[in-house]
Amino acid sequence: MRDGSDEDYVDYVTARIPVLRRLAYLLTSDSHRADDLVQQTITTLYVKWRRAQAADNIDAYVRTMLVRTFLDERRLAWARVRLFRELPEPPPFEDGGSEDRQVVHAALRRVPRRQQAVLVLRFLYDLPVEEVAVMLGCSAGTVKSQTSRGLATLRRLLGERDFAGFSAA
């Protein structure tokens, strides 16, 4: 890349880091893992920068890269290393703003990765089923079934509480 596209890449990444980090944090619920996920995504983006620039919607292209990197992470050997045999139970639910978010994030971490990605993209990013299907490389029906299963798991983990951000409507 010697034709000024390095500058374009740096300008784009500099402007988009906060948005990418927010999505990564919503997917991982861990600021360190979110930083790693963003770093891995922007490194891959550098390699594929010419192709990304040619995309109709570069933000959607990069968001798709980040989500797919998150989903593919489970295949890596280090991702299977666990400090605990089972995840600790989420803290008990108490009505109270930021604590609610922490409880939801803790429960969301326990939802299978693909369902977790679908829930974040559908309800926290308010993306339509069809766009999520394209991002994940699956059918709209798969997105709908993953949404249903993910919501059922969240409800079970949260004890049937109603959270405005996560509803099937």
C-alpha positions as CSV (number, residue, x, y, z in Angstrom):
1,M,0.0,0.0,0.0
2,R,2.0,2.9,-1.2
3,D,-0.6,5.1,-2.9
4,G,-1.9,7.0,0.1
5,S,-4.3,4.2,1.1
6,D,-2.2,3.8,4.3
7,E,-3.4,7.2,5.3
8,D,-7.0,6.3,4.4
9,Y,-6.7,3.2,6.5
10,V,-5.3,5.1,9.5
11,D,-8.0,7.8,9.2
12,Y,-10.8,5.2,9.0
13,V,-9.5,3.0,11.9
14,T,-8.9,6.0,14.1
15,A,-12.4,7.3,13.6
16,R,-14.1,3.8,14.0
17,I,-12.1,2.4,17.0
18,P,-14.7,3.5,19.6
19,V,-17.6,2.0,17.6
20,L,-15.7,-1.3,17.0
21,R,-14.7,-1.4,20.6
22,R,-18.3,-1.0,21.8
23,L,-19.5,-3.9,19.6
24,A,-16.6,-6.0,20.7
25,Y,-17.3,-5.3,24.4
26,L,-21.0,-6.1,23.9
27,L,-20.0,-9.4,22.4
28,T,-17.3,-10.3,25.0
29,S,-18.4,-8.4,28.1
30,D,-14.7,-8.1,28.9
31,S,-12.7,-4.9,28.1
32,H,-9.4,-6.8,27.6
33,R,-11.0,-9.4,25.2
34,A,-12.8,-6.6,23.4
35,D,-9.4,-4.8,22.8
36,D,-7.9,-8.0,21.5
37,L,-10.8,-8.6,19.2
38,V,-10.6,-5.1,17.8
39,Q,-6.9,-5.4,17.4
40,Q,-7.2,-8.7,15.5
41,T,-10.0,-7.2,13.3
42,I,-8.1,-4.0,12.4
43,T,-5.0,-6.1,11.6
44,T,-7.0,-8.2,9.3
45,L,-8.6,-5.1,7.9
46,Y,-5.1,-3.7,7.0
47,V,-4.4,-6.8,5.0
48,K,-7.8,-6.6,3.2
49,W,-8.0,-2.8,3.0
50,R,-8.3,-2.5,-0.8
51,R,-11.2,-5.0,-0.8
52,A,-12.8,-3.2,2.2
53,Q,-12.6,0.2,0.4
54,A,-14.4,-1.3,-2.5
55,A,-17.3,-2.5,-0.4
56,D,-20.7,-0.8,-0.7
57,N,-20.8,-0.2,3.1
58,I,-17.4,-0.3,4.6
59,D,-18.8,-0.1,8.2
60,A,-21.0,-3.1,7.6
61,Y,-18.0,-4.9,6.1
62,V,-15.8,-4.2,9.1
63,R,-18.5,-5.0,11.6
64,T,-19.0,-8.4,9.8
65,M,-15.2,-9.0,10.1
66,L,-15.3,-8.3,13.8
67,V,-18.3,-10.5,14.5
68,R,-16.9,-13.4,12.4
69,T,-13.6,-13.0,14.2
70,F,-15.5,-13.3,17.5
71,L,-17.3,-16.4,16.3
72,D,-14.1,-18.0,14.9
73,E,-12.2,-17.4,18.2
74,R,-13.8,-20.4,19.7
75,R,-11.9,-22.7,17.3
76,L,-8.5,-21.5,18.5
77,A,-6.8,-23.7,21.1
78,W,-6.3,-20.9,23.7
79,A,-10.0,-20.1,23.6
80,R,-10.7,-23.6,25.1
81,V,-8.5,-23.0,28.1
82,R,-10.7,-22.4,31.2
83,L,-9.6,-21.5,34.7
84,F,-12.8,-22.9,36.1
85,R,-14.6,-26.2,35.3
86,E,-17.9,-24.3,35.2
87,L,-18.7,-20.6,34.8
88,P,-19.6,-19.0,38.2
89,E,-23.2,-18.2,38.6
90,P,-24.2,-14.7,37.7
91,P,-24.8,-12.4,40.7
92,P,-28.4,-12.3,42.0
93,F,-30.7,-9.9,40.2
94,E,-31.5,-6.6,41.9
95,D,-33.5,-3.8,40.3
96,G,-31.0,-1.0,39.9
97,G,-29.7,0.5,36.5
98,S,-26.1,-0.3,36.0
99,E,-26.3,-3.4,38.1
100,D,-29.0,-4.6,35.7
101,R,-26.6,-4.2,32.8
102,Q,-23.9,-6.1,34.6
103,V,-26.3,-9.0,35.3
104,V,-27.4,-9.1,31.7
105,H,-23.8,-9.0,30.5
106,A,-22.9,-11.8,32.8
107,A,-25.9,-13.9,31.6
108,L,-25.1,-13.0,28.0
109,R,-21.6,-14.4,28.4
110,R,-23.2,-17.8,29.3
111,V,-25.2,-17.9,26.1
112,P,-23.6,-19.9,23.2
113,R,-21.4,-17.6,21.1
114,R,-23.5,-17.6,17.9
115,Q,-26.7,-16.9,19.9
116,Q,-24.8,-14.2,21.8
117,A,-23.8,-12.5,18.5
118,V,-27.3,-12.7,17.2
119,L,-28.8,-11.1,20.3
120,V,-26.2,-8.3,20.4
121,L,-26.7,-7.5,16.7
122,R,-30.5,-7.8,16.7
123,F,-31.3,-6.1,20.0
124,L,-28.4,-3.9,21.0
125,Y,-27.5,-2.8,17.4
126,D,-31.1,-3.0,16.2
127,L,-30.1,-4.7,12.9
128,P,-32.7,-6.5,10.8
129,V,-32.8,-10.3,10.6
130,E,-31.6,-10.2,6.9
131,E,-28.5,-8.1,7.7
132,V,-27.5,-10.3,10.6
133,A,-27.9,-13.3,8.4
134,V,-25.6,-11.8,5.8
135,M,-23.0,-10.9,8.5
136,L,-23.1,-14.4,10.0
137,G,-23.2,-16.2,6.6
138,C,-26.5,-18.0,7.4
139,S,-30.2,-17.9,6.5
140,A,-32.7,-15.6,8.0
141,G,-34.4,-18.7,9.5
142,T,-31.2,-19.6,11.3
143,V,-31.0,-16.0,12.8
144,K,-34.6,-16.3,13.9
145,S,-34.1,-19.7,15.6
146,Q,-30.8,-18.5,17.2
147,T,-32.7,-15.5,18.5
148,S,-35.4,-17.6,20.0
149,R,-32.9,-20.0,21.6
150,G,-30.7,-17.2,22.9
151,L,-33.7,-15.4,24.4
152,A,-34.9,-18.6,26.0
153,T,-31.4,-19.2,27.6
154,L,-31.3,-15.6,28.8
155,R,-34.7,-15.9,30.3
156,R,-33.7,-19.1,32.1
157,L,-30.5,-17.5,33.4
158,L,-32.2,-14.3,34.5
159,G,-35.2,-16.0,36.0
160,E,-37.9,-14.8,33.5
161,R,-37.3,-11.1,34.2
162,D,-38.3,-8.6,31.5
163,F,-35.5,-6.5,30.1
164,A,-36.5,-3.8,27.7
165,G,-33.5,-4.3,25.4
166,F,-34.2,-8.0,24.9
167,S,-37.7,-8.8,23.8
168,A,-39.0,-11.0,21.0
169,A,-41.3,-8.3,19.7
